[in-house]
Structures are given as structure tokens and as C-alpha cells.
């Protein structure tokens, strides 16, 4: 179920995490813009600025290039 799945996995393992995010996005036919919207709509510990701080610049670059 989607509700039990974290929006952002643990990004310590960059390549694996990026692949997981892309696979999940593909399952639901989500684009990068859709992902950005989901992150923007987060509240509490899933608030956009808190989520984005957890993602390194290298990981964001890898995700963007995929």
C-alpha cells in the first residue's frame, strides 16, 4: 500500500536508493514533476524542506540524470 511506503528511502546508498525511487515512480506513472509535487505537499517530518535536506546534492544529480 502506498501509505506505508516512505516517499524518500534512505539515501546513504545513493545508486540503490535512486533505482528504488525510479522503480516506485514508474509503478505509479509519476514524472519528476509529480515527485516534486508530492514532496511539496508533505507535512510534519515529511515537509518538503526537511525531506530535501536529507538528500545529498550528488543523489539529487543522479536522480535528475536518470
N, C-alpha and C positions, 0 to 999 in steps of 0.2 A: 504494500500500500504506500502511496506517495507520502502520506502524513508522517510515517515512521522513518522515512529516508531523509538523512541530512541533505541540505541544499549544497553545502560545501564539505567535501571529505577532508580528511587530514592531509594537508599539503606538504608534509615532511618528505614524502616520497613523490616528487614532482611528476615524473612521467606517468607513473601508475595512477596518480590522482587525476591527472588531466585526461587520461584514457577513460577512467571511470565516469568523469563528468560528461565527456563527449558521448559515451555509450548511453548514459541516462538521458541526455538531451535528445539523442536520436530515437530512443524508445518513445518519447513523447512528442516528437517532431518539433522540438524547440530550437530556435535560432539563438545566436549570441545576444541579439537584442531582447529576445524573450527572457533569457537568463538574467540579463541586466535588470529587466523589469521585476522579475521575481525577487532579486536581491534588494532592489529599492523598496519593495513592499514589506520587507522584514520588520519585525518588532522585537523588543527586548534584546536577548542575546543574538538574535538574527538580524538586527538592524544593519542597514547597508554599510555604514562606515565601520562598524565593528567586524563585520564579515570580511570586508575588503582589506582591512588591516592585517588579517590573518593570512592573506595570500601574498606571497613574495612577488616582487617585480618580475623575476625570472619565470615564475609559474604563470603569471598573467600573460607574459610574452609568449610562452609555449602554448597556452590555451588559444590565444589570438591567432597564432600561426597555423594551428590545426584546422 
